Amino acid sequence: MEKKISDLTVIELKSLAYDELAKIELCQNNLRALNQEITNRLQPQSNQLSGNFDSPPTATTETV
């Protein structure tokens, strides 16, 4: 038998709220990791586009 939210006790409601909060925190951590990866991947591209190189370019067979 399925319980309705109105059938839950205050303790059960608080428990569910705590579980949902844990899910939110996990999602926030996942989003931070994803955003960090995006930032890391875009960083070299923005350096190339703006000409801000951390080190001088080196000659390769493709550039010679």
DSSP file (Angstrom, degrees, kcal/mol; ACC not computed):
  #  RESIDUE AA STRUCTURE BP1 BP2  ACC     N-H-->O    O-->H-N    N-H-->O    O-->H-N    TCO  KAPPA ALPHA  PHI   PSI    X-CA   Y-CA   Z-CA
    1    1 A M              0   0    0      0, 0.0     2,-0.4     0, 0.0     0, 0.0   0.000 360.0 360.0 360.0 134.0    0.0    0.0    0.0
    2    2 A E        -     0   0    0      1,-0.0     2,-0.3     0, 0.0     0, 0.0  -0.661 360.0-136.2 -87.0 132.9    1.3    3.4   -1.0
    3    3 A K        -     0   0    0     -2,-0.4     2,-0.2     2,-0.0    -1,-0.0  -0.676  12.2-138.0 -87.9 141.2    1.5    6.1    1.7
    4    4 A K    >>  -     0   0    0     -2,-0.3     3,-1.6     1,-0.1     4,-0.6  -0.631  24.5-114.6 -89.8 156.5    0.4    9.6    0.9
    5    5 A I  G >4 S+     0   0    0      1,-0.3     3,-1.0    -2,-0.2    -1,-0.1   0.846 117.8  59.0 -60.7 -32.0    2.5   12.5    2.1
    6    6 A S  G 34 S+     0   0    0      1,-0.2    -1,-0.3    -3,-0.0    -3,-0.0   0.679 100.6  57.3 -70.8 -15.6   -0.4   13.6    4.4
    7    7 A D  G <4 S+     0   0    0     -3,-1.6    -1,-0.2     2,-0.1    -2,-0.2   0.590  87.0 100.6 -87.9 -11.7   -0.2   10.2    6.1
    8    8 A L  S << S-     0   0    0     -3,-1.0     2,-0.1    -4,-0.6    -3,-0.0  -0.420  72.4-122.2 -78.0 148.8    3.5   10.6    7.1
    9    9 A T     >  -     0   0    0     -2,-0.1     4,-2.4     1,-0.1     5,-0.2  -0.350  29.5-105.7 -78.0 167.4    4.5   11.6   10.6
   10   10 A V  H  > S+     0   0    0      1,-0.2     4,-2.7     2,-0.2     5,-0.2   0.898 123.2  53.3 -61.4 -40.3    6.6   14.7   11.2
   11   11 A I  H  > S+     0   0    0      1,-0.2     4,-2.2     2,-0.2    -1,-0.2   0.918 109.7  47.7 -61.3 -43.8    9.6   12.4   11.9
   12   12 A E  H  > S+     0   0    0      2,-0.2     4,-2.4     1,-0.2    -2,-0.2   0.887 111.8  50.4 -65.0 -39.1    9.1   10.7    8.5
   13   13 A L  H  X S+     0   0    0     -4,-2.4     4,-2.5     2,-0.2    -2,-0.2   0.916 111.0  48.4 -64.6 -43.2    8.7   14.0    6.8
   14   14 A K  H  X S+     0   0    0     -4,-2.7     4,-2.4     2,-0.2    -2,-0.2   0.888 110.6  52.2 -63.9 -38.3   11.9   15.3    8.3
   15   15 A S  H  X S+     0   0    0     -4,-2.2     4,-2.2     2,-0.2    -2,-0.2   0.920 110.7  46.6 -63.4 -44.4   13.7   12.1    7.3
   16   16 A L  H  X S+     0   0    0     -4,-2.4     4,-2.3     2,-0.2    -2,-0.2   0.901 111.2  52.3 -64.5 -40.2   12.6   12.5    3.8
   17   17 A A  H  X S+     0   0    0     -4,-2.5     4,-2.2     1,-0.2    -2,-0.2   0.907 109.2  50.1 -62.1 -41.2   13.6   16.1    3.8
   18   18 A Y  H  X S+     0   0    0     -4,-2.4     4,-2.1     2,-0.2    -1,-0.2   0.909 109.8  50.7 -63.0 -42.6   17.1   15.1    5.0
   19   19 A D  H  X S+     0   0    0     -4,-2.2     4,-1.7     1,-0.2    -2,-0.2   0.896 110.5  49.4 -61.1 -41.0   17.4   12.5    2.3
   20   20 A E  H  X S+     0   0    0     -4,-2.3     4,-2.2     1,-0.2    -1,-0.2   0.880 108.1  53.7 -67.0 -37.7   16.4   15.1   -0.3
   21   21 A L  H  X S+     0   0    0     -4,-2.2     4,-2.5     1,-0.2    -1,-0.2   0.894 106.2  52.7 -62.7 -40.0   19.0   17.5    1.1
   22   22 A A  H  X S+     0   0    0     -4,-2.1     4,-2.0     1,-0.2    -1,-0.2   0.889 108.8  50.5 -62.4 -39.0   21.7   14.9    0.7
   23   23 A K  H  X S+     0   0    0     -4,-1.7     4,-2.5     2,-0.2    -2,-0.2   0.902 109.0  51.5 -65.1 -40.8   20.7   14.4   -2.9
   24   24 A I  H  X S+     0   0    0     -4,-2.2     4,-2.6     1,-0.2    -2,-0.2   0.929 109.7  49.4 -61.3 -45.4   20.9   18.2   -3.5
   25   25 A E  H  X S+     0   0    0     -4,-2.5     4,-2.2     1,-0.2    -1,-0.2   0.889 110.7  50.3 -62.6 -39.1   24.4   18.3   -2.0
   26   26 A L  H  X S+     0   0    0     -4,-2.0     4,-2.3     2,-0.2    -1,-0.2   0.923 110.9  49.0 -63.6 -43.9   25.5   15.4   -4.2
   27   27 A C  H  X S+     0   0    0     -4,-2.5     4,-2.6     1,-0.2    -2,-0.2   0.897 109.7  52.2 -62.7 -40.8   24.1   17.2   -7.3
   28   28 A Q  H  X S+     0   0    0     -4,-2.6     4,-2.4     2,-0.2    -1,-0.2   0.912 109.7  48.9 -62.5 -42.0   25.9   20.4   -6.3
   29   29 A N  H  X S+     0   0    0     -4,-2.2     4,-2.2     2,-0.2    -1,-0.2   0.906 111.3  50.0 -63.6 -40.9   29.2   18.5   -5.9
   30   30 A N  H  X S+     0   0    0     -4,-2.3     4,-2.5     1,-0.2    -2,-0.2   0.913 110.6  49.8 -63.4 -42.0   28.6   16.9   -9.3
   31   31 A L  H  X S+     0   0    0     -4,-2.6     4,-2.9     2,-0.2     5,-0.2   0.891 108.8  52.5 -64.4 -39.3   27.9   20.3  -10.9
   32   32 A R  H  X S+     0   0    0     -4,-2.4     4,-2.3     2,-0.2    -1,-0.2   0.927 110.8  47.6 -60.8 -44.1   31.1   21.7   -9.3
   33   33 A A  H  X S+     0   0    0     -4,-2.2     4,-2.1     2,-0.2    -2,-0.2   0.913 113.4  47.6 -64.0 -42.8   33.1   18.9  -10.8
   34   34 A L  H  X S+     0   0    0     -4,-2.5     4,-2.4     2,-0.2    -2,-0.2   0.925 112.6  48.4 -64.4 -44.6   31.5   19.3  -14.3
   35   35 A N  H  X S+     0   0    0     -4,-2.9     4,-2.6     1,-0.2    -2,-0.2   0.874 110.2  52.3 -64.6 -36.6   32.0   23.1  -14.2
   36   36 A Q  H  X S+     0   0    0     -4,-2.3     4,-2.7    -5,-0.2    -1,-0.2   0.912 110.0  48.4 -65.0 -41.5   35.7   22.6  -13.2
   37   37 A E  H  X S+     0   0    0     -4,-2.1     4,-2.3     2,-0.2    -2,-0.2   0.909 111.5  49.8 -64.5 -41.7   36.2   20.2  -16.1
   38   38 A I  H  X S+     0   0    0     -4,-2.4     4,-2.1     2,-0.2    -2,-0.2   0.932 111.9  48.6 -61.2 -45.6   34.6   22.7  -18.5
   39   39 A T  H  X S+     0   0    0     -4,-2.6     4,-1.9     1,-0.2    -2,-0.2   0.919 111.1  50.3 -60.7 -44.5   36.7   25.5  -17.2
   40   40 A N  H  < S+     0   0    0     -4,-2.7    -1,-0.2     1,-0.2    -2,-0.2   0.886 112.4  46.9 -62.3 -38.7   39.9   23.3  -17.5
   41   41 A R  H  X S+     0   0    0     -4,-2.3     4,-0.6     1,-0.2    -1,-0.2   0.833 114.8  45.7 -74.0 -31.4   39.0   22.4  -21.1
   42   42 A L  H  X S+     0   0    0     -4,-2.1     4,-2.6    -5,-0.2     5,-0.2   0.742  95.8  77.1 -82.3 -23.7   38.2   26.0  -22.1
   43   43 A Q  H  X S+     0   0    0     -4,-1.9     4,-2.0     1,-0.2     5,-0.2   0.925  95.7  44.7 -55.9 -52.3   41.3   27.5  -20.5
   44   44 A P  H  > S+     0   0    0      0, 0.0     4,-2.1     0, 0.0    -1,-0.2   0.886 113.2  53.0 -61.3 -36.1   43.8   26.4  -23.2
   45   45 A Q  H  X S+     0   0    0     -4,-0.6     4,-2.4     1,-0.2    -2,-0.2   0.917 108.5  48.3 -64.6 -43.0   41.3   27.5  -25.9
   46   46 A S  H  X S+     0   0    0     -4,-2.6     4,-2.1     1,-0.2     6,-0.3   0.860 110.3  52.8 -67.9 -33.4   41.0   31.0  -24.4
   47   47 A N  H  X>S+     0   0    0     -4,-2.0     4,-1.4    -5,-0.2     5,-1.0   0.903 111.1  46.8 -65.6 -40.3   44.8   31.3  -24.1
   48   48 A Q  H  <5S+     0   0    0     -4,-2.1    -2,-0.2     1,-0.2    -1,-0.2   0.899 113.7  47.8 -67.7 -40.5   45.2   30.4  -27.8
   49   49 A L  H  <5S+     0   0    0     -4,-2.4    -2,-0.2     1,-0.2    -1,-0.2   0.865 119.2  38.0 -69.8 -36.1   42.5   32.8  -28.9
   50   50 A S  H  <5S-     0   0    0     -4,-2.1    -1,-0.2    -5,-0.2    -2,-0.2   0.603 105.9-122.2 -92.5 -12.1   43.8   35.7  -26.8
   51   51 A G  T  <5 +     0   0    0     -4,-1.4     2,-1.3     1,-0.2    -3,-0.2   0.634  63.6 141.6  80.7  14.1   47.5   35.0  -27.4
   52   52 A N      < +     0   0    0     -5,-1.0     2,-0.4    -6,-0.3    -1,-0.2  -0.711  28.3 180.0 -90.2  90.0   48.2   34.7  -23.7
   53   53 A F        -     0   0    0     -2,-1.3    -5,-0.0     1,-0.1     0, 0.0  -0.740  29.0-151.9 -95.0 138.9   50.7   31.9  -23.7
   54   54 A D  S    S+     0   0    0     -2,-0.4    -1,-0.1     1,-0.2    -2,-0.0   0.784  87.1  17.4 -75.2 -27.8   52.2   30.6  -20.5
   55   55 A S  S    S-     0   0    0     -3,-0.0    -1,-0.2     3,-0.0     3,-0.1  -0.963  97.1 -88.6-140.5 156.7   55.3   29.5  -22.4
   56   56 A P        -     0   0    0      0, 0.0    -2,-0.0     0, 0.0     2,-0.0  -0.318  51.8 -99.4 -65.6 148.5   56.7   30.3  -25.8
   57   57 A P        -     0   0    0      0, 0.0     2,-0.3     0, 0.0    -4,-0.0  -0.325  35.5-140.2 -65.9 150.6   55.6   28.2  -28.7
   58   58 A T        -     0   0    0     -3,-0.1     2,-0.3    -2,-0.0     5,-0.1  -0.861  19.2-108.2-112.6 149.6   57.9   25.4  -29.8
   59   59 A A        +     0   0    0     -2,-0.3     2,-0.3     3,-0.1     0, 0.0  -0.551  40.0 175.3 -76.4 135.9   58.5   24.4  -33.4
   60   60 A T    >>  -     0   0    0     -2,-0.3     4,-1.2     1,-0.0     3,-0.7  -0.814  48.6 -98.2-128.5 173.6   57.0   21.1  -34.6
   61   61 A T  T 34 S+     0   0    0     -2,-0.3    -2,-0.0     1,-0.2    -1,-0.0   0.790 123.4  56.6 -64.2 -25.7   57.0   19.4  -37.9
   62   62 A E  T 34 S+     0   0    0      1,-0.2    -1,-0.2     2,-0.1    -3,-0.1   0.779 111.5  40.6 -76.1 -26.1   53.5   20.8  -38.4
   63   63 A T  T <4        0   0    0     -3,-0.7    -2,-0.2     1,-0.2    -1,-0.2   0.539 360.0 360.0-100.0  -7.4   54.5   24.5  -37.9
   64   64 A V     <        0   0    0     -4,-1.2    -1,-0.2    -3,-0.0    -2,-0.1   0.442 360.0 360.0 -94.3 360.0   57.8   24.4  -39.8
